[in-house]
């Protein structure tokens, strides 16, 4: 039995890219038993594919009727399912929600797409940058000159994988209470829009204007921004509250009375220039020694080589090394049922026999799949 609060939960994942595997990783890290259906003859897989960790791989030829039937049998024993294909692909394979729920009425069928199962964009290709572009999120992120994609964090992983995991678990709770499964239509564009809830509230209240680097939390305010230090490295400042802001002035030795105009947007550009000049006088390490761990709301801007070695991350075990690959540890933390990385990313088809056996296939049934070329 895997370790974590989701121990005993069985999830069938159809191999995909980006947010769907990340969702599978999140569930596995918290103890769910995740079996991934891979394409027979696909790449072997790589140990550094971090989002593929902690599940088992069964490689099937989904063009084979025997393989399709095997997938339906696996669905009979699953609590949840994850698929990330364009709308209609699973239906064409004979593995859509209708036959799945006919075989297992308690199944929670999670569908991950960029645009959702319906709407004029539903069949169009896209990527994270496109999905967040129609929500207002991308327009609000970047420099004054242009929007800038914030990695794949807002659409793929925040608006996609996390919402699918949340929806899948909510569906499982409902299924356990009622005996009825359902389909979860998780669109990254929907999730990204949901993440913007606070900012739409700000806009309605007249506290957020159009344009970038012009508002409180988008780099417009001098007290909520990043600054280059004497050594060319960067620090972050988020001293919003008056007492934190006053501590910032005290710690940096700033006595210029103009800085008392903290919440005057007209003063922000000039105050940013002055604050930039002050931070440029010392190295990042100097500022860490002076401001680190204080209520200034300060942190150094670390790259991916530096972050795992930061004292706070070390103390919390935020990063771990698995098979020589440094990667984030499971999150969040549970006091009674801590999660764990359940294993390295599997080779494609590495668990064909054992996973199928554990999910109720007889040795004869496995041999028949292999004889038909389905496995």
C-alpha positions in Angstrom: 0.0 0.0 0.0 1.4 3.4 -1.0 2.1 6.0 1.6 -0.1 9.1 1.9 -3.7 10.3 2.6 -4.9 9.0 -0.8 -3.7 5.4 -0.1 -6.2 3.0 -1.5 -7.4 5.3 -4.3 -7.0 3.8 -7.7 -6.5 6.0 -10.7 -6.1 5.1 -14.4 -4.1 7.7 -16.4 -3.9 7.7 -20.1 -0.4 9.0 -21.1 -0.3 12.6 -22.2 1.8 15.7 -21.9 2.1 18.6 -19.4 -0.8 19.0 -17.0 -2.3 15.5 -17.1 0.9 13.8 -16.0 1.4 16.5 -13.4 -2.0 15.8 -12.0 -1.1 12.1 -11.9 2.1 13.0 -10.0 0.2 15.0 -7.4 -2.2 12.1 -6.8 0.6 9.6 -6.6 2.7 11.7 -4.3 -0.3 11.7 -1.8 -0.6 7.9 -2.0 -3.0 7.1 -4.9 -2.2 4.0 -6.9 -1.8 5.4 -10.4 -1.5 3.1 -13.4 -0.6 4.9 -16.6 -1.7 3.5 -20.0 1.2 4.1 -22.4 1.4 3.6 -26.2 2.9 0.3 -27.0 6.2 0.9 -28.9 6.6 4.4 -27.5 9.8 5.9 -26.0 11.3 4.0 -23.1 10.7 6.9 -20.8 13.3 8.9 -18.9 14.3 9.0 -15.2 14.5 12.8 -15.3 10.8 13.1 -16.4 9.9 14.3 -12.9 6.1 14.5 -13.5 6.1 10.9 -14.5 7.2 9.7 -11.1 5.4 7.4 -8.8 3.1 5.4 -11.1 3.2 2.1 -13.0 3.2 1.8 -16.8 1.2 -0.6 -18.9 1.8 -0.4 -22.6 -1.1 -1.2 -24.9 -1.9 -0.9 -28.5 -5.2 1.0 -28.3 -5.9 0.2 -32.0 -6.5 -3.4 -30.9 -10.0 -4.3 -29.7 -8.4 -6.6 -27.1 -6.5 -3.6 -25.7 -9.6 -1.5 -25.6 -11.4 -4.2 -23.7 -8.5 -4.4 -21.3 -8.8 -0.7 -20.6 -12.5 -1.0 -19.9 -11.8 -3.9 -17.5 -9.2 -1.6 -15.8 -11.8 1.1 -15.5 -14.1 -1.3 -13.7 -11.6 -1.3 -10.8 -10.7 2.4 -10.9 -12.0 5.2 -8.7 -10.8 7.9 -11.1 -9.5 8.3 -14.6 -7.3 11.0 -16.2 -7.1 11.7 -19.9 -5.8 14.7 -21.7 -6.7 14.2 -25.4 -8.7 16.6 -27.7 -12.4 16.2 -27.4 -13.7 13.1 -29.2 -10.4 11.1 -29.2 -11.4 8.8 -26.3 -14.8 8.3 -27.9 -13.2 7.2 -31.2 -11.1 4.7 -29.3 -14.3 3.3 -27.7 -13.1 4.5 -24.3 -15.3 7.6 -23.8 -17.4 8.3 -20.7 -20.5 6.4 -21.9 -18.9 2.9 -22.0 -16.6 3.7 -19.1 -19.5 4.6 -16.8 -21.6 1.7 -18.1 -18.9 -0.6 -16.8 -18.3 1.3 -13.6 -21.1 3.7 -12.5 -18.9 5.0 -9.7 -16.0 6.1 -11.9 -15.0 9.7 -11.9 -13.9 10.4 -15.5 -11.5 13.4 -15.5 -10.9 15.2 -18.9 -8.1 17.7 -19.2 -8.1 20.0 -22.2 -7.0 23.6 -22.9 -10.3 24.9 -24.1 -12.8 22.4 -22.6 -15.1 19.9 -24.1 -17.4 22.5 -25.6 -17.2 26.0 -27.1 -15.9 27.3 -30.5 -12.2 26.7 -29.6 -12.8 23.2 -28.3 -11.2 21.4 -31.2 -8.4 23.9 -31.8 -4.8 23.3 -30.9 -3.3 25.5 -28.2 -0.7 25.9 -25.4 -0.6 27.5 -22.0 0.1 31.0 -23.4 -3.2 30.8 -25.5 -5.3 29.4 -22.7 -4.4 32.2 -20.3 -4.6 34.9 -23.0 -8.4 34.7 -23.1 -8.9 35.0 -19.3 -7.3 38.4 -18.6 -4.3 36.8 -16.9 -1.8 37.2 -19.6 -2.7 40.8 -20.3 -1.9 41.6 -16.7 1.5 39.9 -16.5 4.7 41.3 -18.0 6.4 44.6 -18.6 4.7 47.8 -19.5 5.7 47.1 -23.1 4.3 43.6 -23.6 2.6 40.6 -21.9 5.0 37.9 -20.8 4.1 34.2 -20.4 4.7 33.2 -16.7 6.2 29.8 -17.6 3.4 27.1 -17.8 2.4 27.8 -14.2 -0.9 29.6 -14.7 -2.6 27.5 -17.4 -1.2 24.1 -17.5 -0.4 23.5 -13.9 -2.3 26.0 -11.8 -5.5 26.2 -14.0 -5.2 22.7 -15.3 -3.6 20.0 -13.2 -4.5 21.4 -9.8 -8.1 22.0 -10.8 -8.3 18.5 -12.3 -6.9 17.0 -9.1 -9.4 19.1 -7.0 -12.3 18.1 -9.3 -11.4 14.5 -9.4 -11.2 14.2 -5.6 -14.4 16.1 -5.2 -16.1 13.7 -7.6 -14.7 10.7 -5.7 -16.1 12.0 -2.5 -19.5 12.4 -4.1 -19.2 8.9 -5.7 -18.5 7.4 -2.3 -21.5 9.1 -0.8 -24.0 8.4 -3.6 -22.5 5.5 -5.7 -22.7 7.8 -8.8 -19.7 8.7 -10.8 -19.5 11.6 -13.3 -17.4 13.4 -15.9 -15.1 16.2 -14.9 -14.6 18.7 -17.8 -11.4 20.5 -16.8 -10.4 23.3 -19.1 -7.2 25.1 -18.5 -8.8 28.3 -19.7 -11.6 27.9 -17.1 -9.1 27.2 -14.3 -6.9 30.2 -15.3 -10.0 32.4 -15.2 -10.9 31.1 -11.8 -7.4 32.0 -10.5 -8.1 35.6 -11.6 -11.1 35.9 -9.2 -9.4 38.3 -6.8 -8.2 40.5 -9.6 -11.7 40.7 -11.1 -12.9 41.8 -7.7 -10.2 44.4 -7.5 -11.2 45.7 -11.0 -14.9 45.9 -9.9 -13.9 47.9 -6.9 -11.9 50.3 -8.9 -8.6 49.1 -7.5 -7.1 47.6 -10.7 -6.5 49.4 -13.9 -5.6 48.1 -17.4 -2.0 48.0 -18.4 1.0 46.2 -16.8 3.5 47.3 -14.2 0.9 49.9 -13.2 -0.9 48.3 -10.3 -0.2 47.1 -6.8 0.8 43.5 -7.5 2.1 43.6 -11.1 5.3 45.4 -10.5 3.8 48.9 -10.7 4.4 49.7 -7.0 8.0 50.3 -5.9 7.5 48.3 -2.7 6.3 45.2 -4.7 9.0 44.5 -7.2 12.4 42.9 -7.9 15.7 44.8 -7.8 19.2 44.2 -9.1 22.0 44.2 -6.6 25.7 45.2 -6.9 26.7 41.7 -8.0 24.1 41.6 -10.8 21.8 39.2 -8.8 18.3 40.0 -7.8 16.1 40.3 -4.7 12.3 40.6 -4.2 10.5 43.1 -2.1 6.8 42.8 -1.1 6.4 45.4 1.7 2.7 46.2 1.2 1.4 46.7 4.7 2.4 50.1 6.3 4.4 48.5 9.2 6.3 46.3 6.8 7.0 49.3 4.5 8.3 51.4 7.4 10.6 48.5 8.4 11.9 48.4 4.9 12.8 52.1 5.1 14.4 51.6 8.5 16.4 48.6 7.5 17.7 50.2 4.2 18.4 53.5 6.0 16.0 55.5 3.8 14.9 58.9 5.4 13.8 60.6 2.2 10.3 62.1 3.0 9.1 61.3 -0.5 8.9 57.6 0.5 6.0 58.4 2.8 3.9 58.7 -0.3 3.7 54.9 -0.4 0.3 54.5 -1.9 0.5 57.4 -4.4 0.8 55.8 -7.8 2.1 59.1 -9.3 5.1 58.8 -7.0 5.9 55.1 -7.7 8.2 55.5 -10.8 10.5 58.0 -9.0 10.5 56.0 -5.8 11.3 52.8 -7.7 14.4 54.5 -9.2 15.5 55.7 -5.8 15.0 52.2 -4.3 16.8 50.6 -7.2 19.8 52.9 -6.6 19.8 51.9 -2.9 19.7 48.2 -3.6 22.4 48.5 -6.2 24.9 49.5 -3.5 25.1 46.1 -1.9 25.4 42.5 -3.1 22.5 40.1 -2.9 24.2 38.3 0.0 24.6 41.6 1.9 20.9 42.2 1.5 20.0 38.7 2.6 22.1 39.2 5.8 20.3 42.4 6.5 16.7 41.7 5.4 16.4 37.9 5.3 13.8 36.5 7.8 12.5 39.9 8.8 9.0 41.4 8.3 10.2 43.4 5.3 8.7 40.7 3.1 12.0 39.9 1.4 13.5 37.0 -0.4 16.4 36.5 -2.8 15.5 35.6 -6.4 17.1 32.2 -6.8 17.6 30.2 -9.9 17.0 26.4 -10.1 20.6 25.6 -9.1 20.4 27.8 -6.1 16.9 27.2 -4.8 17.4 23.6 -3.4 20.3 24.8 -1.3 18.5 27.7 0.4 18.5 27.3 4.2 14.7 27.5 4.4 14.2 24.9 1.6 16.8 22.6 3.2 15.1 22.9 6.6 11.8 21.9 5.2 13.0 19.3 2.7 11.3 21.2 -0.1 13.5 19.5 -2.7 14.8 15.9 -2.8 17.1 13.9 -5.0 15.6 10.7 -6.5 17.9 8.6 -8.7 20.3 11.5 -9.0 17.5 14.0 -10.1 16.8 17.0 -7.9 13.1 17.7 -7.8 10.3 19.1 -5.6 9.2 17.0 -2.7 5.5 16.1 -2.4 3.2 19.0 -1.3 1.3 19.8 0.8 2.4 18.3 4.2 0.1 16.0 6.2 0.7 15.5 9.9 -0.8 12.0 10.2 -0.5 10.6 6.6 2.5 12.2 4.9 2.9 11.7 1.2 6.0 10.4 -0.5 7.5 9.9 -3.9 6.3 6.4 -4.6 8.9 5.6 -7.2 11.0 6.8 -10.1 9.3 7.4 -13.5 8.7 4.0 -15.0 10.0 2.7 -18.3 7.2 2.3 -20.8 5.5 -1.0 -20.2 7.7 -1.9 -17.3 4.7 -3.0 -15.2 2.6 -4.8 -17.7 2.2 -8.1 -15.9 2.3 -7.0 -12.3 0.0 -4.0 -12.6 -2.5 -6.0 -14.6 -2.4 -8.9 -12.1 -2.9 -6.5 -9.2 -5.9 -5.0 -11.0 -7.6 -8.4 -11.4 -6.3 -9.9 -14.7 -5.5 -13.6 -14.7 -2.2 -15.0 -16.1 -4.2 -16.4 -18.9 -5.8 -13.1 -19.8 -2.4 -11.4 -19.8 -1.0 -14.1 -22.0 -3.9 -13.7 -24.4 -3.3 -9.9 -24.7 0.3 -10.6 -25.4 -0.6 -13.3 -28.0 -2.9 -10.8 -29.8 -0.2 -8.1 -29.9 -2.3 -5.8 -27.7 0.2 -5.8 -24.8 
